[in-house]
């Protein structure tokens, strides 16, 4: 049994859904199918929430018209009939009542936000389920809110693993005796009071990994619109190579530092059960994609370059650090109280440099830090991270890295915290140029065909 997750572009219209059905039909395997909302729909739902906050109900109705016209059109082109039309119209009545009430109240809570956002996955999963039924598949629909349990941290809910594992097993495992396929929605879950929660943007990958882990799947497949994980973002490096094979650690680092193919949390449930993860292209299903496994004896070579824009570098300087204990604790308590995570960090005798990419509480953080330290803030920065098992201790990698960027002003360097990556911060205006220089240095002249492909 495998778990197959299809993202928004993979299910964006009737043609894409037919392609998904063909892929699954050709594989002849028992599978749990996890689907995202149709492409653009989650963004439309976010716009609805923003319009409600601005008391702009006319625009809310316009967005709802777009959403339901699109879904009814897809259902019609798939030939799903009046029952699905009635279901979609019932869902429209439901969200219209909700948004009308929120407009009257003039407030949109995180709980209401999750309820609104959930409609994208609910609508797509219902349509795709009926499309499979229409093609004669023996398929069961499972509401994701019945199998993934979280806390009540709405919009970024934390999974309660023991309960979730039990619910997935009870609702799915034995059903493969009677069904070839089980279909559910990604991204959405519920708390212990059965209120709808979400796992954060990109959380459909995480949903799929949780299901794969609980059911001891033979493999987890992430189907998207690219051939797999590339040596760099093809939008900057059109000649980027396909990385055929990565370790769990390498894939996790790439996901965290900006590679968009995988959600950062995705890999961890699979790692626990040593489940192979495959990143595959819905629009090129014959391509073998990228395989993420527990690589023993992995060659110590650079695998890929990731980056993240919109970063701030905070330099914290204070003579009180000299010989003092508790100073770092005091600094990080400020970030904890302001619910802001730190990405990179370096320290010296009298200073700390760190980066954050959530600037929503930046002013409060700076003011709090200035009570006991001198602060130098660098905004409009970016992070570049090169990833590969053991590269930190591989002779020559660091030298080549910094030599390639010899004409670039680097704001911060992070080496040593991980065996897998070397990271820097630099002005965002220098990002594209720097990425091109690094890719040319490490990937243009020679690639190991065991790990990379030009296709």
HUCOR-V988055 format. One line per field, one symbol per residue. phi: phi as a letter, one per 20 degrees, with the letter a starting at -180 (. if undefined). burial: b if it has 24 or more other ideal C-beta (glycine too) atoms within 12 Angstrom, else e. A space follows every 50 residues. Layout:
# HUCOR-V988055
phi = ???
burial = ???
This chain:
# HUCOR-V988055
phi = .cdcddffffcfbfffffffffgfffeldfbeddcefggnfffffffgff fffeldfffgffffgffefffffffffemenfffgfffffffgfffffff fffffmbcegffgffffffgffffffffgfffgfenfecdecfgfecddc feegnbfdfeffffgfffffecgffffdcecccbeemdbbefemffccen gnffgfgffffgffelffadddecdcfqedfafffddgegeeefbcegff ffffffepfefdfgegffffggdlefdcdcdgebffffmdddceeemgge cfdaddbbemddddedcafffgmednfffffffffffelcededbcccfc bcdbccddefcffffffffffbbedddddldbddcdcagmffdegnffff gfffdfededeacccpfcfdccccdbfffefgfffffffffdceebceff dcbee
burial = bbbbbbbbbbbbbbebbbbbbebbeebeebbbbbbbbbbebbebbbbbbe bbbeeeeeebeebbeebbebbbebbeebebeeebbebbeebbeebbebbe ebbeeeebeebbbbbbbbbbbbbbbbbbbbbbbeeebebbbbbbbbbbbb ebebbbbbbeeebbbebbeebbbebeeebbbbbbbbbbbbbeeebbbbbb bbbbbbbbbbbbbbbbbebbbbbbbbbbbbbbbbebbeebbbbbbbbbbb bbbbbbbbbbbbbbbbbbbbbebebbbbbbbbbebebebbbbbbbeebee bbbbbbbbbebbbbbbbbeebeeeeebeeebbebbeebebebbbbbbeee bbbbbbbeeeebeebbebbeeebebebbbebbbbbbbbbbbbeeeebbee bbebbeebebbbbbbeebebbbbbbbbbebbbbbbbbbbbbbbeeebeee bbbee
